[in-house]
């Protein structure tokens, strides 16, 4: 009987196929335990390379990517890999740096390893002519980098954790990381300007780079037009090409400005090729920009784009408390909770509510309480004057389904109790602004993945159940009455 010898290529192919099969099983488990956005961001880009024995090698796009997964998903990955591959499973990361794989970083699952060593800092070597040129021109921009916009003053939450981590990474090693450019995007009043300026302030204080410039896209455009009119376009271009860290705010302003885009394109190329750091902010994802040249848009997408989302309830509370500390004021807890509950999408609007409340109460000479707060802020909050808590939802659901608080917080899987528990979690997510973690802890110490599952279950079930829709409407009416 003839035997065909197994070649090295055959072995590699088999290991690659085994890795793909194992990783597919892992993804099915992971997807059930985290929200869809996190899954798409952190696990869909991972490429399974090989499974040799019980050692799985996966490829991740960057060192930062590896560090984020290790910090935030280590336990989940460990549990999943052990379940799928076996009790002696090992996980190896192959980290991509500048599109080329480097030596894999091996992590043995029974114990977590330390982080990768930080890159060596770039020495600052600047000619006297470059220093003089920069100093002669930078005075126009000195007032634009606000000293209060620092990382210490930026409130961290689930809504901004990735953007903040990326910003700190850029600030530590400007021009020597995989996030060049770093693009921070999000709606009005979510802290984009604060975060990108925090990078500039940190680099300036720590002397991570010599020439640092923050400029709005509008001012850049005005100065560019002025340079054309005065015949100083060469000086304008040379000034920007000497910058070590260039921060441009609100790049959506460049839409349909063809000449300005052409100048930005050449400046971008010069800085990027010289290893200088570029940071941009935008009010929407880059792919949604219209009237931006394809070649410029492509370059803006070379690095990392990360968004700032509307803050969750806990983050809103933290922001309000920080503002009160800054102003040397205190407010009753029910007043703070009322503002944080009813102003959910815009940090700037929330701060405006606080300022208006303090100013009006001062002019009226009255102590601030909840009735006065509702009266002063009624035009801003409009129809949002509800203050529904998880405790209120718990009571309403228990009364409606005729079960006890111990039942809803317990481990019983009886159909009627499980349904009531899922309804309570769903209403908590819909009506309170509490984080998934807070909701899960309130209803029996459950984790956020259980809350996600409950919300998805109720969302899908009510589409096919008129009875469930009636139950939800009745509960909302009762909660409306309770909140008055």
LINLINPE-V437222 format. One line per field, one symbol per residue. ss: DSSP state (H for helix, E for strand, - for the rest). psi: psi as a letter, one per 20 degrees, with the letter a starting at -180 (. if undefined). A space follows every 50 residues. Layout:
ss=???
psi=???
//
This chain:
ss=-------HHHHHHHHHHHHHHHHHHHHHHHH----HHHHHHH----EEEE EE--EEEEEE--HHHHHHHHHHHHHHHHHHHHHHH----EEEEEEEE--E E---EEE--------------------HHHHHHHHHHH---HHH------ ----------HHHHHHHHHHHH---------EEEE------HHHHHHHHH HHHHHH-----EEEEEHHHHHHHHHHHHHH--HHHHHHHHH---EEEEE- HHHH---HHHHHHHHHHHHHHHH---EEEEEE---HHH-----HHHHHHH ---EEEE-----HHHHHHHHHHHHHHH-----HHHHHHHHHH----HHHH HHHHHHHHHHHHHH-----HHHHHHH-HHHHHHH-----HHHHHHHHHHH H---HHHHH-----HHHHHHHHHHHHHHHHH----HHHHHHH-----HHH HHHHHHHHHHHHHH-HHHHHHHHHHHHHHHHHH-
psi=ppppqprhgggggghgghgggghggghhgghiirrhghghgihhipppgq oodkoppqpqhrgggghgghhhjgggggggghgghrhkqqpppopppljp papqopophipqrrrqqqqpqpqoopqhgggggghhhihiihiinphinr hhjopqrhhjggggggghgghhmpilrjmorpppqrrpkijgggghhhgg gghggilirgopppqqhghggghgghhghjkkhgggghghiiphopoppm iiiipjnggghgghghgggggghjkqpppqqqjrqhiipqkpqhhggghh jhcppqqprpqrghhgghgghghgghikrqqqhhgghgghhioiiohghg hhgggggggghghikqqprgghghghjhhghdjjlqmprhgggggggggg jlrrhhghiajpjqghggggghgggghghhihjqrhgggghgljkqrhhh ggggghghghhihjohghghgggghhghhgghi.
//
